[in-house]
Amino acid sequence: MPHAPPLSALLRQYAAGSAVTCEPVEQGLLNRGYRLRTTRGRYFLKHHFDPETADPAAIARQHTATRRLADLGVPVAPPLPGRDGRTVAVVGGHAYALHPWIDGRHRHGGQLTTGQCGRLGALLGVVHASLERVMPGRREECGPDAGRADGAHTADRAPVAHRGADPADTFALIDDLLGHVRRHRPADAFDELARRRLLERRELLERHADRRPPRGASVGWVHGDFHPFNLLYKGDAPAAIVDWDRLGVQPRAEEAVRAAAIFFVRPDGVLDLAKVRAYAHAYRRTARAAPSELAAAVHRVWWERLNDFWMLRWHYERGDTRADPQFPAASALAVWWTREYDAVCEAFAE
């Protein structure tokens, strides 16, 4: 097995028996997961491999949050404590956590009824409202002079108010990526699609460069990566929200919009606005978010999508093709969203 975890050393730190089988779980893009069966039961073993999220203190903070959320009835899968009471096991300089195995499956928005889409929005609203109860600090309004331009947050940094990407930087990135496409040999269908989308995006940005969002957004604690692969369903009901690696202080409404753009995008890059409407209405109710907050978030996430090329950067700069299957729909969405901007705003905020 590639990247086999040190099972003997790890299991000595838990009262979990001896390993019987250990199989990698393939869905994760950043960290590594394993389906583990021991003489005591079934578990999910997580290797916190991504350097940006592998700090043991930050992982322990995520674990505390999920334990508190579980106490409030939020469907999560808190980690198991080791013999020393800690939930993070460090072996060979790598951080691991052992979770109960949750039987369930991932469901995309196309597999959900309109009613289930409403329950999904309500669930995210409950997550945001519950995090506000269990995590330190209250919601804040980002000030005009706050920090970094990339908008990244951790629990140890102040909330960041960013204007969104600078079109000048994006134009330079597009030129750089077009150079990668030209140099790739032999050229393939992915190269052709990438070239077409890059030229198309440059034209859109030239037309809409004056719509860069202003600074300022209401922020609070968020999951940070709420999408279909981080939610397990058992039957028709959510069984567990997993992968809390991006837990942090960010604009809450933007997480709601960003998640909908992943759950409800069709293969042709069109959002199912009827499902978005049911989801957003339920989210606003449970999170107590004003329509104007969602409308502002739609604008910021639209701008983010218009300027974002992370899938192409993974493909051409890192040689990592795991996100390639998502690129056709994601790249088409930015174009469709620009054309249907008013209809998208209405679906989220009406």
Residue frames as qw, qx, qy, qz and C-alpha x, y, z in Angstrom:
[[0.000, 0.888, 0.461, 0.000, 0.00, 0.00, 0.00],
 [0.390, 0.506, -0.059, 0.767, 1.49, 3.45, -0.96],
 [0.129, -0.521, 0.270, -0.800, 2.13, 5.74, 2.00],
 [0.672, -0.360, -0.646, -0.031, 1.23, 2.95, 4.44],
 [0.343, -0.775, 0.196, -0.493, 0.61, 4.40, 7.92],
 [0.234, 0.337, -0.829, 0.380, 2.62, 3.05, 10.91],
 [0.676, -0.406, -0.386, -0.479, -0.28, 0.98, 12.21],
 [0.729, -0.238, -0.560, 0.313, 1.49, -0.85, 15.00],
 [0.304, 0.004, -0.332, 0.893, 2.89, 2.32, 16.54],
 [0.310, -0.292, -0.139, -0.894, -0.42, 4.13, 16.11],
 [0.711, -0.372, -0.474, -0.363, -2.67, 1.44, 17.52],
 [0.572, -0.139, -0.600, 0.542, -0.48, 1.13, 20.59],
 [0.022, 0.073, -0.238, 0.968, -1.68, 4.65, 21.42],
 [0.593, -0.139, -0.120, -0.784, -5.35, 3.60, 21.26],
 [0.453, -0.036, 0.838, -0.302, -7.45, 0.91, 22.86],
 [0.642, 0.445, -0.137, -0.609, -8.50, -0.15, 19.38],
 [0.934, 0.044, 0.354, -0.023, -7.11, -3.66, 19.09],
 [0.439, -0.335, 0.621, 0.557, -4.83, -4.96, 16.35],
 [0.404, 0.488, -0.307, -0.710, -5.09, -4.16, 12.64],
 [0.709, 0.201, 0.676, -0.018, -6.88, -6.69, 10.42],
 [0.529, 0.512, 0.451, 0.504, -7.21, -4.68, 7.19],
 [0.118, -0.702, -0.045, 0.701, -6.29, -1.14, 6.13],
 [0.496, 0.480, 0.557, 0.462, -7.41, 0.28, 2.79],
 [0.147, -0.164, 0.037, 0.975, -6.84, 3.81, 1.44],
 [0.273, 0.756, 0.550, -0.227, -9.88, 6.02, 0.89],
 [0.536, 0.208, 0.383, 0.723, -9.37, 7.84, -2.39],
 [0.123, 0.866, 0.442, 0.198, -11.63, 10.90, -2.27],
 [0.344, -0.851, -0.052, 0.392, -9.40, 13.35, -0.38],
 [0.567, 0.757, -0.036, 0.321, -7.32, 15.89, -2.32],
 [0.011, -0.837, 0.385, -0.389, -5.20, 17.22, 0.56],
 [0.405, -0.495, 0.706, -0.305, -4.92, 14.63, 3.32],
 [0.428, 0.160, -0.867, -0.201, -4.87, 10.84, 3.38],
 [0.678, -0.229, 0.339, -0.611, -7.52, 8.57, 4.81],
 [0.256, 0.188, -0.945, -0.074, -7.79, 4.85, 5.47],
 [0.812, -0.268, -0.150, -0.496, -10.61, 2.43, 6.12],
 [0.124, 0.419, -0.835, 0.335, -9.25, 0.48, 9.08],
 [0.851, -0.317, -0.237, -0.345, -10.64, -2.74, 10.55],
 [0.049, 0.492, -0.771, 0.401, -9.16, -4.05, 13.77],
 [0.353, -0.167, -0.912, 0.128, -9.96, -6.77, 16.25],
 [0.014, -0.368, -0.593, 0.716, -12.09, -4.17, 18.08],
 [0.351, 0.739, 0.457, -0.349, -14.10, -2.66, 15.25],
 [0.535, 0.533, 0.366, 0.544, -14.06, -0.38, 12.18],
 [0.268, -0.746, -0.090, 0.603, -12.44, 3.05, 12.06],
 [0.518, 0.806, 0.071, 0.277, -11.43, 5.88, 9.77],
 [0.655, -0.445, 0.058, 0.609, -7.73, 6.69, 10.18],
 [0.333, 0.931, 0.096, 0.112, -6.79, 10.15, 9.01],
 [0.679, -0.139, 0.061, 0.718, -3.24, 11.17, 8.15],
 [0.067, 0.963, 0.126, -0.230, -3.03, 14.97, 8.34],
 [0.768, 0.074, 0.294, 0.564, -0.53, 15.17, 5.51],
 [0.302, 0.796, 0.206, 0.483, -1.12, 18.63, 4.00],
 [0.485, 0.005, -0.347, 0.802, 1.47, 20.98, 5.57],
 [0.142, -0.398, -0.056, -0.905, -1.03, 23.86, 5.71],
 [0.688, -0.429, -0.114, -0.574, -3.39, 21.94, 7.99],
 [0.820, -0.008, -0.553, 0.144, -1.09, 19.50, 9.80],
 [0.024, 0.482, -0.522, 0.703, -0.25, 21.51, 12.93],
 [0.377, -0.251, -0.874, 0.173, -1.20, 19.26, 15.91],
 [0.010, 0.294, 0.485, -0.823, -2.51, 22.20, 17.95],
 [0.407, 0.170, -0.235, -0.866, -4.81, 23.28, 15.09],
 [0.493, -0.078, -0.815, -0.293, -6.00, 19.69, 14.64],
 [0.232, -0.266, -0.798, 0.488, -6.74, 19.42, 18.36],
 [0.210, 0.254, 0.199, -0.923, -8.78, 22.63, 18.11],
 [0.508, 0.052, -0.547, -0.664, -10.81, 21.11, 15.27],
 [0.432, -0.155, -0.886, 0.067, -11.38, 18.03, 17.40],
 [0.028, -0.269, -0.593, 0.758, -12.62, 20.15, 20.30],
 [0.372, 0.184, -0.129, -0.901, -15.02, 21.93, 17.95],
 [0.547, -0.027, -0.706, -0.450, -16.49, 18.69, 16.58],
 [0.301, -0.208, -0.858, 0.361, -16.91, 17.26, 20.08],
 [0.122, 0.296, 0.390, -0.863, -18.82, 20.37, 21.15],
 [0.458, 0.146, -0.381, -0.790, -20.91, 20.30, 17.98],
 [0.440, -0.106, -0.882, -0.128, -21.77, 16.65, 18.62],
 [0.104, -0.270, -0.723, 0.627, -23.01, 17.65, 22.08],
 [0.316, 0.331, 0.103, -0.883, -25.42, 20.07, 20.34],
 [0.697, 0.355, 0.586, -0.212, -26.70, 17.32, 18.05],
 [0.419, 0.726, -0.356, -0.412, -24.85, 18.36, 14.88],
 [0.985, 0.106, 0.136, 0.026, -24.01, 15.25, 12.79],
 [0.206, 0.802, -0.558, 0.058, -20.23, 14.96, 13.05],
 [0.953, -0.039, -0.278, 0.114, -17.72, 12.19, 13.80],
 [0.247, -0.879, 0.381, -0.149, -15.46, 13.38, 16.64],
 [0.545, 0.438, -0.701, 0.140, -12.12, 11.55, 16.94],
 [0.860, -0.408, -0.304, 0.018, -11.43, 8.91, 19.54],
 [0.241, -0.865, 0.412, -0.155, -9.09, 9.74, 22.42],
 [0.638, 0.350, -0.661, 0.184, -5.89, 7.78, 22.81],
 [0.713, -0.343, -0.547, 0.275, -4.74, 6.13, 26.01],
 [0.372, -0.123, -0.280, 0.876, -3.29, 9.48, 27.11],
 [0.111, 0.720, 0.507, -0.461, -6.56, 11.30, 26.43],
 [0.040, 0.539, -0.307, -0.783, -5.23, 13.13, 23.39],
 [0.734, 0.512, 0.383, -0.228, -6.96, 12.94, 20.03],
 [0.520, 0.787, -0.326, -0.062, -3.88, 13.67, 17.90],
 [0.881, -0.285, 0.288, 0.245, -1.22, 10.97, 17.61],
 [0.293, 0.863, -0.388, -0.137, 2.18, 12.08, 16.27],
 [0.882, -0.156, 0.394, 0.205, 4.37, 9.29, 14.90],
 [0.659, 0.105, 0.382, 0.639, 7.54, 9.94, 12.93],
 [0.106, -0.253, 0.082, 0.958, 6.73, 13.65, 12.75],
 [0.252, -0.236, -0.612, -0.711, 3.31, 13.02, 11.14],
 [0.365, -0.002, 0.495, -0.788, -0.06, 13.72, 12.76],
 [0.301, -0.184, -0.871, -0.343, -2.87, 11.15, 12.76],
 [0.461, -0.086, 0.413, -0.781, -6.37, 10.89, 14.20],
 [0.076, -0.134, -0.982, -0.113, -8.66, 7.90, 14.64],
 [0.477, 0.004, 0.061, -0.877, -12.39, 8.37, 14.03],
 [0.597, 0.176, 0.741, -0.253, -15.32, 5.96, 14.24],
 [0.096, 0.049, 0.758, 0.644, -16.21, 4.57, 10.84],
 [0.448, 0.388, 0.314, -0.742, -19.45, 6.10, 9.54],
 [0.381, 0.285, 0.823, 0.311, -21.44, 4.00, 7.09],
 [0.283, 0.779, 0.261, -0.494, -22.74, 6.35, 4.46],
 [0.595, 0.338, 0.464, 0.563, -22.33, 7.71, 0.98],
 [0.095, -0.352, 0.068, 0.929, -21.69, 11.06, -0.64],
 [0.345, 0.662, 0.662, 0.066, -24.57, 12.68, -2.52],
 [0.194, 0.039, 0.250, 0.948, -24.29, 15.46, -5.09],
 [0.312, 0.290, 0.259, -0.867, -27.07, 18.01, -5.41],
 [0.492, 0.160, -0.567, -0.641, -28.38, 16.23, -8.49],
 [0.421, -0.123, -0.898, 0.026, -29.20, 13.27, -6.24],
 [0.021, -0.267, -0.631, 0.728, -31.19, 15.39, -3.77],
 [0.033, 0.718, 0.657, 0.228, -34.84, 16.33, -3.96],
 [0.026, 0.676, 0.029, 0.736, -35.82, 19.96, -3.57],
 [0.667, -0.698, -0.084, -0.246, -36.87, 19.22, 0.00],
 [0.877, -0.245, -0.051, 0.410, -33.52, 17.61, 0.74],
 [0.447, 0.457, -0.012, 0.769, -31.78, 20.67, -0.70],
 [0.329, -0.769, -0.030, -0.548, -33.67, 22.76, 1.83],
 [0.843, -0.535, -0.031, 0.043, -32.54, 20.45, 4.61],
 [0.769, 0.140, -0.049, 0.621, -28.95, 20.77, 3.35],
 [0.130, 0.638, -0.031, 0.758, -29.12, 24.56, 3.56],
 [0.610, -0.708, -0.033, -0.354, -30.66, 24.33, 7.01],
 [0.912, -0.250, -0.103, 0.308, -27.86, 22.01, 8.10],
 [0.553, 0.311, -0.094, 0.767, -25.17, 24.47, 7.05],
 [0.208, -0.709, -0.014, -0.674, -27.05, 27.24, 8.82],
 [0.814, -0.567, -0.078, -0.094, -27.16, 25.13, 11.98],
 [0.824, 0.020, -0.124, 0.552, -23.41, 24.50, 11.65],
 [0.268, 0.512, -0.071, 0.813, -22.69, 28.23, 11.46],
 [0.473, -0.687, -0.023, -0.552, -25.04, 29.10, 14.31],
 [0.904, -0.405, -0.118, 0.067, -23.65, 26.26, 16.46],
 [0.701, 0.195, -0.162, 0.667, -20.04, 27.21, 15.80],
 [0.032, -0.663, 0.066, -0.745, -20.90, 30.69, 16.99],
 [0.719, -0.615, -0.022, -0.322, -21.99, 29.12, 20.28],
 [0.941, -0.291, 0.012, 0.171, -19.08, 26.74, 20.84],
 [0.705, 0.279, -0.041, 0.651, -16.06, 28.62, 19.49],
 [0.357, -0.534, -0.233, 0.730, -14.30, 31.60, 21.07],
 [0.061, -0.212, 0.232, 0.947, -15.21, 35.11, 19.95],
 [0.456, 0.607, 0.515, -0.398, -18.24, 36.50, 18.20],
 [0.562, 0.600, 0.407, 0.398, -18.98, 37.48, 14.63],
 [0.266, -0.598, 0.047, 0.755, -17.06, 40.57, 13.58],
 [0.535, 0.828, 0.158, -0.058, -17.21, 43.02, 10.73],
 [0.750, 0.042, 0.151, 0.643, -13.99, 43.03, 8.78],
 [0.094, -0.850, -0.041, 0.517, -12.44, 46.50, 8.83],
 [0.597, 0.799, -0.031, -0.065, -11.13, 48.32, 5.77],
 [0.122, 0.811, -0.570, 0.051, -7.48, 47.90, 6.74],
 [0.827, -0.295, 0.472, -0.080, -7.37, 44.19, 7.61],
 [0.527, -0.502, 0.634, 0.262, -4.55, 42.00, 6.35],
 [0.353, -0.226, 0.769, 0.483, -3.71, 39.60, 3.63],
 [0.425, 0.336, -0.308, -0.782, -5.00, 39.81, 0.10],
 [0.313, 0.057, -0.903, -0.290, -5.64, 36.08, -0.30],
 [0.653, -0.327, -0.084, -0.679, -8.39, 36.04, 2.33],
 [0.692, -0.043, -0.711, 0.118, -6.98, 32.97, 4.12],
 [0.461, -0.652, 0.247, -0.549, -7.72, 32.59, 7.80],
 [0.564, -0.063, -0.791, 0.226, -6.77, 30.40, 10.69],
 [0.524, -0.733, -0.433, -0.017, -8.04, 30.50, 14.24],
 [0.602, -0.451, -0.126, 0.647, -4.86, 32.30, 15.28],
 [0.249, 0.096, 0.249, 0.931, -5.20, 35.21, 12.84],
 [0.268, 0.435, 0.314, -0.800, -7.58, 38.14, 12.80],
 [0.594, 0.589, 0.548, -0.029, -10.37, 38.02, 10.21],
 [0.323, -0.197, 0.427, 0.822, -9.18, 39.25, 6.85],
 [0.450, 0.750, 0.320, -0.363, -11.13, 41.71, 4.72],
 [0.393, -0.183, 0.583, 0.687, -9.95, 41.45, 1.15],
 [0.397, 0.490, -0.086, -0.771, -11.18, 43.15, -1.99],
 [0.874, 0.356, 0.325, -0.060, -10.96, 40.02, -4.03],
 [0.731, 0.009, 0.368, 0.574, -8.45, 39.29, -6.75],
 [0.045, 0.715, -0.182, -0.674, -6.82, 42.15, -8.63],
 [0.803, 0.553, 0.190, -0.113, -7.61, 41.74, -12.36],
 [0.286, 0.824, -0.488, -0.045, -4.05, 42.82, -13.24],
 [0.354, -0.431, 0.825, -0.091, -2.69, 39.84, -11.33],
 [0.758, 0.243, 0.575, -0.190, -5.22, 37.55, -13.00],
 [0.629, 0.751, -0.120, -0.162, -4.29, 38.76, -16.49],
 [0.064, 0.698, -0.713, 0.011, -0.65, 37.94, -15.72],
 [0.546, -0.158, 0.803, -0.181, -1.63, 34.49, -14.45],
 [0.782, 0.497, 0.293, -0.235, -3.70, 33.82, -17.57],
 [0.461, 0.781, -0.409, -0.098, -0.73, 34.69, -19.77],
 [0.184, -0.530, 0.820, -0.111, 1.49, 32.39, -17.72],
 [0.673, 0.081, 0.699, -0.228, -0.98, 29.50, -17.93],
 [0.722, 0.653, 0.026, -0.227, -1.42, 30.00, -21.68],
 [0.207, 0.721, -0.660, -0.039, 2.35, 29.62, -21.94],
 [0.447, -0.234, 0.845, -0.180, 2.14, 26.30, -20.08],
 [0.762, 0.403, 0.423, -0.279, -0.61, 25.16, -22.46],
 [0.559, 0.759, -0.278, -0.185, 1.42, 26.07, -25.55],
 [0.063, 0.633, -0.770, 0.053, 4.48, 24.22, -24.26],
 [0.678, -0.129, 0.668, -0.277, 2.66, 21.03, -23.34],
 [0.558, 0.423, -0.584, -0.410, 3.43, 18.26, -25.82],
 [0.032, 0.292, 0.667, 0.685, 1.73, 16.33, -27.14],
 [0.342, -0.061, 0.133, -0.928, -1.28, 18.63, -26.93],
 [0.063, -0.274, -0.960, 0.010, -4.47, 16.91, -25.81],
 [0.196, -0.664, -0.584, -0.424, -8.16, 17.65, -25.29],
 [0.461, -0.716, -0.356, 0.385, -7.54, 19.08, -21.82],
 [0.377, -0.243, 0.152, 0.881, -5.04, 21.57, -23.30],
 [0.025, 0.375, 0.542, 0.752, -7.56, 22.68, -25.90],
 [0.358, -0.752, -0.537, -0.132, -10.30, 23.20, -23.30],
 [0.510, -0.574, -0.189, 0.612, -7.88, 25.03, -21.00],
 [0.288, -0.012, 0.291, 0.912, -6.79, 27.36, -23.80],
 [0.124, -0.549, -0.568, -0.601, -10.38, 28.13, -24.79],
 [0.460, -0.755, -0.460, 0.076, -11.46, 28.82, -21.22],
 [0.498, -0.416, -0.067, 0.758, -8.41, 31.00, -20.47],
 [0.148, 0.163, 0.368, 0.903, -9.04, 33.19, -23.53],
 [0.295, -0.634, -0.592, -0.402, -12.73, 33.35, -22.71],
 [0.524, -0.672, -0.394, 0.345, -12.04, 34.30, -19.08],
 [0.389, -0.189, 0.065, 0.899, -9.63, 37.03, -20.12],
 [0.047, -0.389, -0.466, -0.793, -12.34, 38.56, -22.31],
 [0.447, -0.697, -0.547, -0.122, -14.87, 38.40, -19.46],
 [0.539, -0.534, -0.244, 0.604, -12.46, 40.07, -17.04],
 [0.254, 0.067, 0.228, 0.937, -11.72, 42.84, -19.52],
 [0.234, -0.534, -0.496, -0.644, -15.47, 43.56, -19.66],
 [0.607, -0.684, -0.359, -0.186, -16.10, 43.30, -15.91],
 [0.587, 0.126, -0.421, 0.680, -12.86, 44.53, -14.33],
 [0.109, -0.421, 0.160, -0.886, -14.71, 47.49, -12.74],
 [0.740, -0.428, -0.243, -0.459, -16.89, 45.12, -10.65],
 [0.498, 0.165, -0.714, 0.464, -14.16, 44.08, -8.21],
 [0.525, -0.684, -0.504, -0.058, -15.82, 43.72, -4.77],
 [0.093, -0.794, 0.285, -0.528, -15.19, 46.31, -2.05],
 [0.262, 0.176, -0.819, 0.480, -13.62, 45.39, 1.27],
 [0.393, -0.154, 0.449, -0.787, -15.79, 44.34, 4.17],
 [0.652, -0.132, -0.646, -0.374, -17.83, 41.24, 5.00],
 [0.669, -0.495, 0.298, -0.467, -19.50, 39.85, 8.11],
 [0.504, 0.349, -0.787, 0.064, -17.44, 36.92, 9.36],
 [0.745, -0.422, 0.330, -0.396, -17.75, 34.04, 11.80],
 [0.378, -0.337, 0.860, 0.065, -16.56, 30.49, 12.35],
 [0.776, 0.374, -0.188, -0.472, -17.12, 28.21, 9.35],
 [0.947, -0.031, 0.308, 0.085, -16.39, 24.62, 8.33],
 [0.135, -0.724, 0.464, 0.492, -14.23, 26.00, 5.53],
 [0.101, 0.287, -0.835, -0.459, -14.67, 23.20, 2.99],
 [0.562, 0.239, 0.633, -0.476, -18.36, 22.23, 2.86],
 [0.475, 0.388, -0.523, -0.592, -18.95, 20.15, -0.27],
 [0.899, -0.014, -0.199, -0.390, -20.35, 16.72, -1.26],
 [0.736, 0.213, -0.598, 0.234, -17.20, 14.73, -0.45],
 [0.135, 0.228, -0.632, 0.728, -17.23, 16.13, 3.10],
 [0.590, -0.087, 0.301, -0.744, -20.80, 15.12, 3.88],
 [0.104, 0.024, -0.989, -0.098, -21.93, 11.52, 4.38],
 [0.645, -0.112, -0.056, -0.754, -25.56, 10.49, 4.00],
 [0.108, 0.016, 0.985, -0.136, -27.21, 7.45, 5.53],
 [0.218, 0.624, 0.750, -0.021, -30.42, 6.93, 3.62],
 [0.187, 0.797, 0.334, 0.467, -31.97, 10.35, 3.06],
 [0.393, -0.918, -0.047, -0.018, -30.44, 12.01, 6.11],
 [0.325, 0.731, -0.495, 0.340, -26.96, 13.48, 6.66],
 [0.890, -0.323, -0.292, 0.135, -24.96, 11.14, 8.90],
 [0.630, -0.548, 0.021, 0.550, -21.74, 13.11, 9.38],
 [0.323, 0.932, -0.135, 0.096, -19.98, 16.28, 8.26],
 [0.876, -0.239, 0.091, 0.410, -16.30, 15.36, 7.99],
 [0.622, 0.269, 0.105, 0.728, -12.91, 16.95, 7.20],
 [0.205, -0.949, -0.230, 0.071, -12.79, 20.05, 9.40],
 [0.709, -0.060, 0.051, 0.701, -9.23, 20.92, 8.32],
 [0.215, 0.420, 0.192, 0.861, -10.26, 24.38, 7.07],
 [0.362, -0.774, -0.506, 0.115, -12.17, 25.36, 10.21],
 [0.397, -0.045, -0.081, 0.913, -11.61, 29.07, 10.68],
 [0.092, 0.706, 0.361, -0.603, -13.03, 32.57, 10.76],
 [0.188, 0.063, 0.596, 0.778, -14.29, 33.62, 7.34],
 [0.431, 0.071, -0.065, -0.897, -17.33, 35.29, 5.76],
 [0.456, 0.089, 0.843, -0.272, -20.11, 32.85, 6.60],
 [0.649, 0.571, 0.241, -0.441, -22.46, 33.69, 3.75],
 [0.362, 0.653, -0.583, -0.320, -19.65, 33.14, 1.26],
 [0.185, -0.194, 0.963, -0.042, -19.27, 29.57, 2.50],
 [0.561, 0.390, 0.616, -0.392, -23.00, 29.08, 1.87],
 [0.567, 0.712, -0.115, -0.398, -22.72, 30.39, -1.69],
 [0.133, 0.584, -0.782, -0.174, -19.47, 28.55, -2.40],
 [0.375, -0.036, 0.912, -0.160, -20.96, 25.25, -1.20],
 [0.630, 0.530, 0.406, -0.395, -24.07, 25.69, -3.36],
 [0.436, 0.732, -0.384, -0.357, -21.89, 26.34, -6.41],
 [0.025, 0.373, -0.925, -0.066, -20.34, 22.90, -5.84],
 [0.412, 0.167, 0.839, -0.315, -23.42, 20.92, -4.78],
 [0.518, 0.610, 0.484, -0.353, -25.78, 22.27, -7.44],
 [0.204, 0.619, -0.484, -0.585, -23.63, 22.73, -10.54],
 [0.906, 0.295, 0.256, -0.164, -24.65, 20.48, -13.43],
 [0.760, -0.077, 0.417, 0.492, -22.09, 18.85, -15.75],
 [0.448, 0.643, 0.329, 0.527, -22.70, 21.61, -18.32],
 [0.348, 0.042, -0.216, 0.911, -21.73, 24.30, -15.79],
 [0.325, -0.501, -0.264, -0.757, -25.28, 25.51, -15.03],
 [0.093, -0.065, 0.737, -0.666, -26.58, 25.92, -11.48],
 [0.256, -0.486, -0.806, -0.220, -29.92, 24.28, -10.65],
 [0.054, -0.317, 0.181, -0.930, -31.52, 27.49, -9.42],
 [0.693, -0.440, -0.299, -0.487, -34.68, 25.83, -8.10],
 [0.828, -0.271, -0.408, 0.272, -32.56, 23.75, -5.75],
 [0.375, 0.198, -0.267, 0.865, -30.35, 26.74, -4.92],
 [0.324, -0.490, -0.081, -0.805, -33.48, 28.70, -3.97],
 [0.812, -0.453, -0.312, -0.195, -34.69, 26.00, -1.54],
 [0.759, -0.069, -0.339, 0.552, -31.21, 25.62, -0.06],
 [0.237, 0.305, -0.158, 0.909, -30.61, 29.35, 0.35],
 [0.481, -0.563, -0.173, -0.650, -34.02, 30.06, 1.89],
 [0.854, -0.428, -0.293, 0.028, -33.43, 27.39, 4.55],
 [0.643, 0.067, -0.268, 0.714, -29.87, 28.59, 5.16],
 [0.008, -0.483, 0.051, -0.874, -30.98, 32.18, 5.69],
 [0.662, -0.565, -0.219, -0.442, -33.62, 31.04, 8.17],
 [0.881, -0.365, -0.236, 0.187, -31.38, 28.86, 10.34],
 [0.619, 0.047, -0.135, 0.772, -28.29, 31.09, 10.14],
 [0.083, -0.872, -0.336, 0.347, -30.37, 34.26, 10.58],
 [0.398, -0.157, 0.371, 0.825, -28.67, 35.75, 7.53],
 [0.329, 0.670, 0.189, -0.638, -30.21, 38.73, 5.75],
 [0.744, 0.569, 0.333, 0.113, -30.95, 38.55, 2.00],
 [0.234, 0.945, -0.225, 0.030, -28.53, 41.44, 1.48],
 [0.467, -0.612, 0.633, 0.079, -25.77, 39.36, 3.12],
 [0.757, 0.146, 0.616, 0.161, -26.36, 36.54, 0.63],
 [0.545, 0.823, 0.152, 0.060, -26.49, 38.95, -2.31],
 [0.034, -0.899, 0.436, 0.035, -23.13, 40.45, -1.32],
 [0.612, -0.351, 0.701, 0.101, -21.70, 36.94, -0.92],
 [0.765, 0.487, 0.414, 0.077, -22.93, 35.98, -4.40],
 [0.363, 0.920, -0.143, 0.040, -21.02, 38.91, -5.84],
 [0.263, -0.756, 0.600, 0.015, -17.80, 38.08, -3.97],
 [0.703, -0.103, 0.699, 0.082, -17.90, 34.37, -4.85],
 [0.689, 0.682, 0.242, 0.035, -18.73, 35.16, -8.48],
 [0.185, 0.918, -0.351, 0.025, -15.67, 37.40, -8.62],
 [0.521, -0.511, 0.684, 0.016, -13.61, 34.71, -6.92],
 [0.791, 0.227, 0.564, 0.071, -14.67, 32.17, -9.54],
 [0.535, 0.844, 0.039, 0.007, -13.99, 34.59, -12.37],
 [0.104, 0.860, -0.487, 0.110, -10.39, 35.02, -11.18],
 [0.660, -0.437, 0.600, -0.119, -9.68, 31.49, -9.91],
 [0.718, 0.483, -0.464, -0.192, -7.56, 28.94, -11.80],
 [0.480, -0.547, 0.663, -0.175, -6.47, 26.54, -9.09],
 [0.910, 0.139, 0.386, -0.065, -7.36, 23.46, -11.12],
 [0.692, 0.691, -0.113, 0.173, -5.19, 24.60, -14.02],
 [0.049, -0.804, 0.540, -0.244, -2.37, 25.53, -11.66],
 [0.751, -0.300, 0.575, -0.123, -2.47, 22.05, -10.15],
 [0.889, 0.388, 0.242, 0.032, -2.44, 20.51, -13.64],
 [0.615, 0.719, -0.111, 0.305, 0.31, 22.61, -15.25],
 [0.020, -0.806, 0.451, -0.382, 2.45, 23.86, -12.35],
 [0.532, -0.456, 0.645, -0.306, 2.31, 20.82, -10.06],
 [0.349, 0.222, -0.864, -0.286, 1.63, 18.01, -12.50],
 [0.216, 0.141, 0.848, -0.462, -1.32, 17.01, -10.27],
 [0.282, -0.093, -0.606, -0.738, -4.30, 15.89, -12.37],
 [0.050, -0.300, -0.905, 0.299, -6.68, 14.79, -9.59],
 [0.218, 0.546, 0.377, -0.715, -8.90, 17.86, -10.05],
 [0.014, 0.144, -0.626, -0.766, -9.05, 17.56, -13.86],
 [0.037, -0.428, -0.873, -0.231, -12.51, 15.90, -13.93],
 [0.066, -0.725, -0.508, 0.459, -13.97, 18.95, -12.14],
 [0.206, -0.331, 0.213, 0.896, -12.57, 21.46, -14.61],
 [0.030, 0.323, 0.670, 0.668, -15.13, 21.30, -17.46],
 [0.255, -0.747, -0.604, -0.112, -18.13, 22.09, -15.22],
 [0.412, -0.666, -0.216, 0.584, -16.27, 24.55, -12.98],
 [0.264, -0.192, 0.316, 0.891, -14.85, 26.54, -15.88],
 [0.058, -0.453, -0.658, -0.599, -18.20, 26.65, -17.67],
 [0.304, -0.717, -0.587, 0.222, -19.91, 27.81, -14.46],
 [0.282, -0.471, -0.053, 0.834, -17.95, 31.06, -14.33],
 [0.013, 0.058, 0.519, 0.853, -19.15, 31.94, -17.83],
 [0.271, -0.537, -0.736, -0.312, -22.78, 30.98, -17.21],
 [0.364, -0.624, -0.489, 0.488, -22.82, 32.76, -13.81],
 [0.172, -0.274, 0.112, 0.939, -21.64, 35.99, -15.44],
 [0.158, -0.220, -0.611, -0.744, -24.40, 35.80, -18.03],
 [0.495, -0.549, -0.611, -0.283, -27.10, 34.87, -15.47],
 [0.261, 0.155, -0.526, 0.794, -25.79, 37.05, -12.64],
 [0.406, -0.236, 0.128, -0.874, -29.16, 38.60, -11.72],
 [0.824, -0.169, -0.386, -0.380, -30.97, 35.26, -11.70],
 [0.659, 0.008, -0.635, 0.403, -28.32, 33.74, -9.41],
 [0.020, 0.187, -0.416, 0.890, -28.57, 36.69, -7.00],
 [0.613, -0.221, -0.096, -0.753, -32.33, 36.34, -6.94],
 [0.817, -0.110, -0.558, -0.101, -32.17, 32.61, -6.18],
 [0.526, -0.001, -0.605, 0.598, -29.94, 33.19, -3.16],
 [0.097, -0.035, -0.359, 0.928, -31.55, 36.34, -1.80],
 [0.381, -0.335, -0.395, -0.766, -35.25, 36.40, -2.69]]
